[in-house]
Amino acid sequence: MLTEERFAKILSILERMGSVTVQQLMTELDASESTVRRDLNTLDANGQLVKVHGGAILKNTVYSTIDDEVVHRKEQNREADRKQYAFAMPAQNVRMTANAQINHSILKVDPNGGTWQGSTAVQSFTEHYGTVKSIPYPVRTGYTFSGWVKSDPFNGSLNNAVYTFGAEDDATDVLTASWTANSYTLHFDPNDGKEQAPIDDITIIYDQNVTLPDVTGRYIRYTLDGEDITQQVLDGTIVLDDSGVVVMVMDADTGLMMTSAGGVINGDGSITQLDGSITNSDGSVADPEAVEADASSESTEAPEEDATEAEADVEELEVLEQSDTPATDPV
């Protein structure tokens, strides 16, 4: 039976009978005790009836039972159940046996943005005094559960994720989940490139907006024939021009810088080509005769210097010999 259908039937019974008990409604509606009590709470909150101990009456109705005169009013029922009895003592001993109905209360569980028992909605439970219910932890993406916040006042008790329904009738307790946002690390990956300047990791709180650093030009990566040469470029053993073309490579055996065509780069910036020609740093080709003349002059400078030094040594020797010759007396 739908909720609205149950509401209509409850009100119809009240219109006919003036009052009704929970047990009667359970039979009439073929519903559980918790469902009936929840319906009565809703209709009472809507002002359509007055919920009293053990059942309900029409709003602003005073009634008496068959066995004793009982006045139920909504305001009195919320403070305490008070019953007034008129009793005429017969001429004999009388034994009175107390009859009581256990109180019921309501627990509401609010996941507060998370998920509890597979639902994000506030869930409500109605049970009698002393009933225990397991309250597992809720979950929420990006957050850590930090505990339950209890409503004030709080009728029942919560101990180690187990809730016990309290003694006050029709009381409502609310447990609201409390959350702490998680922290995460944002790491910048050069993706096989190299960092020209390091970029520090950033710690970010979940759901927090951050401004990312500008990494333009801070990561580089170079390849040659599919091989990563980034480190060699940074070391200077491979030199690229502005367009990224390789112009110089250090020979691993000789340590000389060579052009991609195999020429040797000289200290003055000129290039000795494979055919022996020399290209100046300004791009001009050196005159072969001038180059040979320079080479010849370099090769003859040393012998001339050696000859000059030899002549100086001979002169010095002659002077020494003259000084060592003994003098002769005249005849």
C-alpha positions in Angstrom: 0.0 0.0 0.0 1.3 3.4 -0.9 2.1 6.0 1.8 -0.8 8.3 0.7 -3.2 5.4 0.8 -2.2 4.5 4.3 -2.6 8.2 5.4 -6.1 8.3 3.9 -7.1 5.1 5.6 -5.8 6.2 9.0 -7.7 9.4 8.9 -10.8 7.5 7.7 -10.6 5.2 10.7 -10.2 8.1 13.1 -13.2 9.9 11.6 -15.2 6.8 12.2 -13.8 5.7 15.6 -12.4 8.9 17.1 -9.3 7.1 18.3 -7.1 4.1 17.2 -4.3 2.1 18.6 -1.0 1.2 16.8 -2.0 -2.5 17.0 -5.4 -1.8 15.3 -3.7 0.1 12.5 -1.1 -2.7 12.0 -4.0 -5.0 11.4 -6.1 -2.6 9.3 -3.1 -1.5 7.1 -1.3 -4.9 7.1 1.9 -2.8 8.0 4.7 -3.2 10.5 4.8 -1.3 13.8 7.6 1.0 12.6 5.7 1.9 9.5 2.5 2.7 11.4 4.4 4.8 14.0 6.3 6.7 11.2 2.9 7.5 9.5 1.4 8.7 12.8 4.5 10.9 13.4 4.0 12.5 9.9 0.3 13.1 10.2 0.8 14.5 13.7 3.5 16.9 12.3 1.1 17.9 9.6 -1.6 18.7 12.2 -4.0 16.1 10.8 -4.2 14.1 14.1 -2.8 14.0 17.6 -0.4 11.2 18.4 -0.9 9.8 21.9 0.7 7.1 23.8 0.0 3.8 22.0 -2.0 5.3 19.1 -3.7 8.5 17.9 -6.9 10.5 18.2 -8.6 13.2 16.2 -7.2 16.6 16.7 -8.6 18.5 19.8 -10.5 15.3 20.9 -10.8 14.1 24.5 -11.8 10.5 25.0 -12.1 8.0 27.8 -11.4 4.3 27.8 -13.8 1.6 28.8 -11.8 0.5 31.9 -10.7 3.9 33.1 -11.1 7.6 32.3 -8.0 8.8 30.6 -7.6 12.3 29.2 -4.9 12.6 26.5 -3.8 15.9 25.3 -0.9 16.4 22.9 0.9 18.9 25.2 0.6 16.6 28.3 1.7 13.6 26.3 5.0 15.3 25.3 5.8 16.1 28.9 4.7 12.8 30.5 2.0 10.2 30.2 -0.5 11.1 32.9 -3.7 9.0 33.5 -6.5 9.8 35.9 -8.5 6.9 37.2 -11.9 6.9 39.0 -12.1 3.8 41.2 -14.8 2.7 43.6 -13.4 0.2 46.1 -15.6 -2.9 46.5 -16.1 -4.7 49.8 -13.3 -7.1 49.1 -9.5 -7.2 48.5 -8.5 -6.0 45.0 -5.2 -6.7 43.2 -4.2 -4.3 40.5 -1.6 -5.4 38.0 0.3 -2.7 36.1 0.2 -2.9 32.3 2.8 -1.0 30.3 3.7 -0.5 26.7 7.4 0.0 25.8 8.4 3.5 24.6 9.6 4.1 21.1 12.0 6.7 19.7 13.4 7.7 16.3 17.0 7.8 15.0 17.9 9.8 12.0 21.3 9.2 10.3 22.6 12.1 8.1 25.6 11.2 5.9 26.1 15.0 5.3 27.4 14.8 1.7 28.7 11.2 2.0 27.1 7.8 1.5 25.8 5.6 4.4 24.4 2.2 3.9 24.4 2.8 0.1 22.4 6.0 0.3 23.2 9.7 0.4 19.8 10.5 1.9 18.9 11.0 5.6 17.6 7.7 6.9 15.1 7.3 9.7 14.6 4.3 12.1 11.9 3.8 14.7 12.5 1.2 17.4 11.5 0.5 21.0 13.6 1.4 24.1 16.8 -0.6 24.5 17.0 -1.7 20.8 20.6 -1.6 19.6 21.6 -0.8 16.0 24.9 -1.0 14.3 26.1 2.4 12.8 28.9 1.7 10.4 31.1 4.5 9.1 29.9 6.4 6.0 32.2 7.1 3.1 32.8 10.2 0.9 35.1 10.7 -2.0 38.0 12.9 -1.1 37.2 13.0 2.6 38.0 11.1 5.8 35.2 10.4 8.2 36.0 12.2 11.5 33.1 11.1 13.6 29.3 11.5 14.3 27.9 14.8 15.6 25.0 14.2 18.0 21.9 16.3 18.2 21.1 18.2 21.3 19.4 16.8 23.3 20.4 13.2 22.6 18.1 10.6 24.1 19.9 7.4 23.2 23.6 6.4 23.4 26.3 5.8 20.9 29.2 3.5 21.8 31.8 2.1 19.4 29.5 2.5 16.4 26.5 0.9 18.2 23.5 3.0 18.9 21.0 2.1 21.7 17.5 3.6 21.5 16.7 5.7 24.5 13.8 5.6 27.1 11.9 8.8 26.1 8.9 8.1 24.0 8.7 9.7 20.5 12.1 11.4 21.0 14.2 12.0 17.9 18.0 11.6 17.8 20.1 12.8 14.8 23.6 11.6 14.0 25.3 13.9 11.4 28.5 12.8 9.8 31.6 15.0 10.1 34.3 15.1 7.4 37.9 16.2 7.0 39.1 16.9 3.4 42.0 14.8 2.3 45.4 16.3 1.1 47.0 15.2 -2.2 50.3 15.8 -3.9 50.4 17.3 -7.4 53.7 16.2 -9.1 54.9 17.6 -12.4 56.3 14.9 -14.7 58.6 16.0 -17.6 57.4 13.0 -19.6 60.9 11.8 -20.7 62.1 15.4 -21.0 64.5 17.3 -18.8 63.9 20.1 -16.3 65.9 23.2 -17.0 64.6 24.6 -13.7 63.0 22.3 -11.1 59.2 22.6 -10.4 58.3 21.8 -6.8 55.4 19.5 -5.9 52.2 21.1 -4.7 50.1 19.9 -1.8 46.4 20.4 -2.5 43.3 20.0 -0.3 40.6 18.0 -2.0 38.1 20.3 -3.9 40.5 23.2 -3.5 41.2 25.3 -6.7 44.9 26.1 -7.3 46.7 28.1 -9.9 49.2 26.0 -11.8 52.7 27.4 -12.4 53.7 28.5 -15.9 56.2 25.8 -17.1 56.7 27.1 -20.6 60.3 26.6 -21.6 61.1 24.8 -18.3 61.0 21.3 -19.8 63.0 20.4 -22.9 63.5 17.2 -24.8 65.6 16.5 -27.9 65.9 13.4 -30.0 68.2 12.5 -32.9 67.2 9.6 -35.1 64.8 8.5 -32.4 67.4 8.6 -29.6 67.1 10.9 -26.7 69.9 13.5 -26.7 68.6 15.9 -24.2 71.3 15.4 -21.6 74.0 15.8 -24.3 72.5 19.1 -25.4 72.5 20.3 -21.8 76.1 19.1 -21.3 77.2 20.9 -24.5 78.5 17.8 -26.2 75.9 18.3 -28.9 75.2 21.8 -30.2 72.0 22.7 -32.0 71.2 25.8 -34.0 68.1 28.0 -33.4 66.0 25.7 -35.5 67.0 22.6 -33.6 69.4 21.2 -36.2 72.6 19.5 -35.0 75.7 21.6 -35.9 78.4 20.2 -33.6 79.0 16.9 -31.9 81.9 16.0 -29.6 83.8 13.0 -30.8 83.9 10.4 -28.0 87.4 9.2 -28.9 89.3 12.5 -29.5 87.2 14.9 -27.5 87.2 17.2 -30.5 84.0 19.0 -31.6 83.1 18.0 -35.1 80.5 19.1 -37.6 77.7 16.8 -38.7 79.6 16.5 -42.0 82.8 15.2 -40.2 84.8 18.5 -40.2 86.9 19.3 -37.1 86.2 22.6 -35.4 89.3 24.5 -34.6 90.0 26.7 -31.6 89.5 29.9 -33.6 86.1 28.8 -34.9 87.3 27.7 -38.3 86.5 24.2 -39.6 88.9 21.8 -41.2 86.9 19.9 -43.7 87.4 16.2 -44.6 89.2 17.3 -47.9 91.7 19.4 -45.9 90.1 22.8 -46.8 89.4 25.2 -44.1 86.2 27.2 -43.7 86.6 30.4 -41.6 84.2 31.3 -38.8 82.7 33.9 -41.1 81.8 31.2 -43.7 84.6 32.1 -46.2 87.0 29.4 -47.5 90.7 30.0 -46.6 93.2 30.4 -49.5 95.1 27.1 -49.8 98.4 28.8 -50.7 98.1 31.1 -47.7 97.4 28.2 -45.5 100.5 26.3 -46.9 102.6 29.5 -46.5 101.6 29.8 -42.9 102.3 26.1 -42.4 105.8 26.5 -44.0 106.6 29.6 -42.0 105.7 27.7 -38.8 107.9 24.8 -39.9 111.0 27.1 -40.7 110.7 29.3 -37.7 112.0 26.6 -35.4 115.2 25.7 -37.4 116.1 29.4 -37.8 115.8 29.9 -34.1 117.9 26.8 -33.5 120.6 28.1 -35.9 120.7 31.5 -34.1 121.1 29.8 -30.8 123.9 27.6 -32.2 125.9 30.7 -33.5 125.5 32.4 -30.1 126.9 29.3 -28.4 130.0 29.3 -30.7 130.8 32.9 -30.0 130.5 32.3 -26.3 132.9 29.3 -26.5 135.6 31.4 -28.4 135.5 34.0 -25.7 136.0 31.4 -23.0 138.9 29.8 -24.8 140.7 33.2 -25.2 140.4 33.9 -21.5 141.8 30.5 -20.5 145.1 30.9 -22.7 148.1 31.5 -20.3 150.1 34.7 -20.9 153.8 34.5 -22.2 156.8 36.6 -21.0 158.6 38.7 -23.6 162.0 37.5 -24.7 
